[in-house]
Amino acid sequence: MGIIEVENVARTFTVRRKVGRIRRERTEVRAVEGLSFTVDEGEMVGYIGPNGAGKSTTIKMLTGILVPSAGRLRVAGADPSRERVRLARRIGVVFGQRTTLWWDLPLRDSYELARRIYRIEDARYRRNLDRCVELLELAALLDTPVRQLSLGQRMRGDIAAALLHDPEVLYLDEPTIGLDVISKNRVREFLAEVNSEAGTTVLLTTHDLTDIERLCSRVMVIDHGRVVYDGGLDGLHETGRSERTLVVDLAVPAAPIAVPGARVVRVEGPRQWLAFPAAESAAPLVAAIAASYPLVDLSVREPAIEDVIARMYSGEVETETEAEAAVV
């Protein structure tokens, strides 16, 4: 059994729309429908999808903020909506668009209030705070009111606050949104260390797919409230029929290179770009080109995960759900 269990969960909302000058029409919107997955203890899972796919709704149900309309949820053996207070001691949450810190208080006081709310023992609180302050470089910010912090500083502060009580599960909703490159790298390194050393289970939702590539060995893609892919990054590329690119520099300009298993997608003078399936080895192509063309240099570029996800969102790629339906 996983530390997070989601079984055939649905969540609907009632939306009122204006019809005519006076009338209001009630419409039922399904944010999540038939959602099922399991996350094992210590996993770091990327949970991604387009806007409106149901990601934040899922996180809110897993924390107990929202009650599912149907289905079954369990986090660390507890029902999030019915045992919200007890579960709060075992989970940590970071919402990139909102802060859990006290706006007008210095960062240090926000942490002290969190210590009292979670009833963290003094020794454990001091140990965890010192570690977070060091790794997230917060020492110079502890006496600064939260409202005066930059977005990147506040995000680091929020992540530290979510980990002070040693949660077993950490939910991260857009934790690097709006951060500069340096802040993003610092946050990613910290999260990787927390996951590997403390064994904290992490469910990460983000639109920055570099977060997924750097941190997660497993990725779930959700669209229209359903999981359309669940597996590793390699499998994602295979599902999306990704292509790698072989960049070839010839001694002189030439006609498009013709070799089995690849196609020329671009030519600029002596440089040519050839696309070939990501699952195939580049070695036979290199050998064939070297045997028939005046080769100067070459390099292989890996496929971008952004391209695969974009094709999934646009419907160009057959998802696991559609494939299963076709078999049935």
Helices and strands as residue ranges (DSSP letters): E 4-18, E 24-39, E 44-48, H 55-63, E 70-75, H 84-88, E 91-95, H 107-118, H 122-135, G 139-141, G 146-148, H 151-163, E 169-173, H 181-198, E 201-205, H 209-215, E 218-223, E 226-231, H 233-239, E 243-250, E 263-268, E 271-277, H 283-292, E 295-301, H 305-314, H 320-327
